[in-house]
Amino acid sequence: MADGSLIESTQRFYDTVARQNPNQAFLNYGYADVAEPPGETAPDLVTVCRRLYQEVLTPFPDAERALEVGCGRGGGAAFLLEHQPSLKYLGLDLSREHVAVCRRRFESLGRSASFAQANASQLPVQSDRFDAAFSVEAVHHFDDIERFYRDVARALRPGGWFLLTGLWRPGDGSDASFEAAGFTVRERCDITPNVIASLTRTTDLRQRLIESLDLPERFKPLLFSWAGVRGHGAYESLASGALKYLRFRLQRS
């Protein structure tokens, strides 16, 4: 593990939240069709969060081995392995609590998957090891994004695929950054409207989830922003255009 205040504070934050609510498998902002009427009842969090993985991972490349960086509590791994049960999967995450939750969950499910703690810019994997890699809504936490791109490229075999989605400021996430790391950009899509639609429809659920945590009141504004609650930092940054939510399909050159 590398030292650094950003890494340490991110790890402490996710460890703390996971200890408070270990059964919440998904942590992402979700995906919803913009044209779909909101309806009288908001969709549940699991539905919109799974939909984001469906949007990012479908179609999934022909692969024997897959790597997820920022695996969270294993919701994405469960989604993928439902459709790819023979896949050899490794999930990496900075949070010790996330890794522990994933190991417990997958032992109880009887599914073959491995999990380990790791810093995203120092992936503890062999070169040319994986056919596919993916990372969902984690890249904005990484302390050295360019190094992360290079290390994922190193971990992939030539021609391997990297499926990536997350938050960027306008102008970041350029093709040049990916190409410098050894990738060819095969697809780039701005899904900000779909993510905002998801957050809008689930904002009450997200607020109630944060309020259920036994954490000091002074942390609530940060937690509401982290969870994407309407009227708080992350949601308003997406709505104003200060942040973009982008999806990429990249192939190692």
C-alpha positions in Angstrom: 0.0 0.0 0.0 1.3 3.4 -0.9 1.3 6.2 1.7 -0.6 9.4 1.2 -3.4 11.4 2.8 -5.8 10.9 -0.1 -5.3 7.1 -0.1 -5.5 6.9 3.7 -8.6 9.1 4.1 -10.4 7.3 1.2 -9.7 3.9 2.9 -10.9 5.1 6.3 -14.1 6.5 4.8 -15.1 3.4 3.0 -14.0 1.1 5.9 -16.2 3.2 8.2 -19.3 3.2 6.0 -18.9 -0.5 5.2 -18.8 -1.4 8.9 -22.0 0.6 9.4 -23.9 -1.0 6.5 -22.2 -4.2 5.2 -25.3 -5.6 3.5 -25.5 -2.8 0.8 -23.9 -4.6 -2.1 -23.9 -1.6 -4.5 -22.4 1.8 -4.1 -22.8 3.4 -7.5 -25.0 6.2 -8.8 -27.0 4.0 -11.1 -28.4 4.3 -14.6 -31.9 5.1 -15.9 -33.5 5.9 -19.2 -34.0 9.6 -19.6 -37.2 9.2 -21.6 -38.8 6.8 -19.1 -41.5 8.4 -17.0 -40.4 8.5 -13.3 -43.7 6.8 -12.2 -45.4 7.1 -8.9 -42.9 4.9 -7.1 -39.1 5.4 -7.2 -37.1 2.4 -8.4 -35.1 0.6 -5.7 -31.4 1.2 -5.5 -30.4 -2.3 -6.5 -32.3 -2.0 -9.8 -30.6 1.2 -10.9 -27.2 0.1 -9.7 -27.3 -3.2 -11.5 -28.5 -1.3 -14.6 -25.3 0.7 -14.5 -23.2 -2.5 -14.6 -25.4 -3.8 -17.4 -24.7 -0.6 -19.4 -20.9 -0.8 -18.8 -20.3 -4.5 -19.1 -22.6 -5.5 -22.0 -21.5 -6.9 -24.2 -18.7 -8.4 -22.1 -15.6 -9.4 -24.1 -14.8 -13.1 -24.7 -12.6 -13.7 -21.7 -11.2 -16.4 -19.4 -9.8 -14.1 -16.8 -11.2 -10.7 -15.6 -10.0 -8.0 -13.3 -12.1 -5.4 -11.5 -10.4 -2.4 -9.9 -12.6 -0.8 -7.2 -14.8 -3.9 -6.6 -16.6 -2.3 -3.7 -18.8 -4.8 -1.8 -19.1 -7.3 -4.7 -22.3 -6.2 -6.4 -20.6 -5.9 -9.8 -18.8 -9.2 -9.4 -22.1 -10.9 -8.6 -23.8 -9.4 -11.6 -20.9 -10.4 -13.9 -20.6 -14.0 -12.6 -24.4 -14.5 -12.9 -23.8 -14.2 -16.7 -20.3 -15.5 -16.9 -20.2 -18.3 -14.3 -17.0 -19.9 -15.6 -15.0 -16.7 -15.5 -11.9 -16.5 -13.4 -12.5 -13.2 -11.5 -10.2 -11.1 -9.3 -11.6 -8.0 -7.5 -9.3 -5.4 -6.0 -10.2 -2.6 -3.6 -8.5 -0.1 -1.3 -10.9 -0.8 1.6 -10.1 -3.7 3.9 -13.7 -3.9 4.9 -14.9 -4.2 1.3 -12.5 -7.1 0.7 -13.7 -8.8 3.9 -17.4 -8.3 2.9 -16.8 -9.7 -0.6 -15.0 -12.8 0.7 -17.8 -13.5 3.1 -20.5 -12.9 0.5 -18.9 -15.1 -2.2 -18.2 -17.9 0.3 -21.8 -18.0 1.2 -22.9 -18.0 -2.5 -20.5 -20.8 -3.4 -19.1 -18.9 -6.3 -15.4 -18.9 -7.3 -14.0 -15.4 -7.1 -10.9 -13.9 -5.5 -10.5 -10.5 -3.7 -7.5 -8.6 -2.4 -6.7 -5.2 -1.0 -4.7 -3.0 -3.4 -3.9 0.6 -4.5 -5.2 1.2 -8.0 -1.9 2.6 -9.2 0.1 -0.4 -7.9 -1.9 -3.4 -9.1 -0.4 -6.6 -7.5 -1.0 -8.7 -10.6 1.2 -10.3 -13.3 1.6 -8.6 -16.7 -0.4 -9.9 -19.6 -2.6 -11.8 -17.2 -6.1 -10.8 -18.0 -8.4 -10.8 -21.0 -10.6 -8.1 -19.7 -10.6 -5.5 -16.9 -13.3 -3.0 -15.7 -13.7 -0.3 -13.1 -17.1 1.3 -12.3 -17.3 4.7 -10.5 -14.0 4.5 -8.7 -11.5 6.4 -10.9 -12.1 9.8 -9.3 -10.7 8.3 -6.0 -7.4 7.2 -7.5 -4.4 9.3 -6.6 -2.5 8.8 -9.9 -4.9 8.2 -12.7 -2.3 8.1 -15.5 -0.4 5.4 -13.7 -3.6 3.5 -13.1 -4.3 3.5 -16.9 -0.7 2.2 -17.5 -1.0 -0.5 -14.9 -4.3 -1.8 -16.2 -2.7 -1.9 -19.7 0.2 -3.9 -18.3 -2.2 -6.3 -16.6 -4.1 -7.0 -19.9 -2.9 -9.2 -22.7 -2.4 -7.5 -26.1 -5.9 -7.0 -27.5 -7.5 -7.2 -24.1 -10.4 -4.9 -23.2 -10.8 -2.3 -20.4 -14.4 -1.2 -19.7 -14.4 2.0 -17.6 -17.0 4.4 -16.3 -16.9 7.2 -13.7 -16.7 10.9 -12.9 -14.4 13.4 -14.7 -14.2 17.1 -14.9 -14.8 18.5 -18.4 -11.6 18.1 -20.4 -10.3 15.2 -18.4 -10.6 11.6 -19.6 -9.1 12.5 -23.0 -8.2 10.0 -25.7 -4.6 11.2 -25.5 -4.4 10.0 -21.9 -5.6 6.5 -22.8 -3.5 6.3 -25.9 -0.3 7.3 -23.9 -1.1 4.4 -21.6 -1.3 1.9 -24.4 -5.0 1.8 -25.2 -7.1 2.5 -28.3 -10.4 4.2 -27.6 -13.1 2.1 -29.2 -16.1 3.8 -27.7 -16.7 6.9 -25.6 -20.2 7.9 -24.3 -21.4 10.7 -22.1 -24.1 9.0 -19.8 -24.4 12.0 -17.5 -28.2 12.5 -18.2 -28.8 8.8 -17.4 -27.0 9.0 -14.1 -28.8 12.2 -13.2 -32.1 10.6 -14.0 -31.1 7.6 -11.7 -30.1 9.9 -8.9 -33.2 12.0 -9.2 -35.5 9.0 -9.0 -33.7 7.5 -6.0 -32.7 10.6 -4.1 -35.1 9.9 -1.2 -33.8 6.3 -0.8 -30.3 7.6 -0.8 -31.0 10.2 1.8 -32.7 7.6 4.1 -29.8 5.3 3.7 -27.3 7.9 4.8 -29.6 8.9 7.7 -29.7 5.3 8.9 -25.9 5.3 9.4 -24.8 5.8 13.0 -22.3 8.5 12.2 -21.8 12.1 13.6 -24.2 14.7 12.3 -21.3 16.9 11.1 -20.5 14.3 8.4 -23.9 14.3 6.9 -23.2 16.9 4.1 -20.2 14.9 2.9 -22.2 11.7 3.0 -25.2 13.2 1.1 -22.8 14.4 -1.6 -21.0 11.0 -1.7 -24.4 9.2 -2.1 -25.6 11.5 -4.9 -28.5 13.1 -2.9 -30.2 15.8 -4.9 -29.3 19.3 -3.6 -25.8 18.3 -2.5 -22.3 18.5 -4.0 -21.9 15.5 -6.4 -25.5 15.7 -7.8 -25.3 19.5 -8.3 -21.9 19.2 -10.0 -23.3 16.7 -12.5 -26.5 18.8 -13.0 -24.4 22.0 -13.6 -21.9 20.3 -15.9 -19.0 20.8 -13.5 -18.6 17.0 -13.6 -19.3 14.5 -16.4 -20.1 10.9 -16.1 -18.4 9.0 -19.0 -18.3 5.5 -20.2 -15.4 4.0 -22.2 -14.6 0.8 -24.0 -10.8 0.6 -24.5 -8.6 -2.0 -26.1 -5.0 -2.6 -25.3 -2.9 -1.8 -28.4 
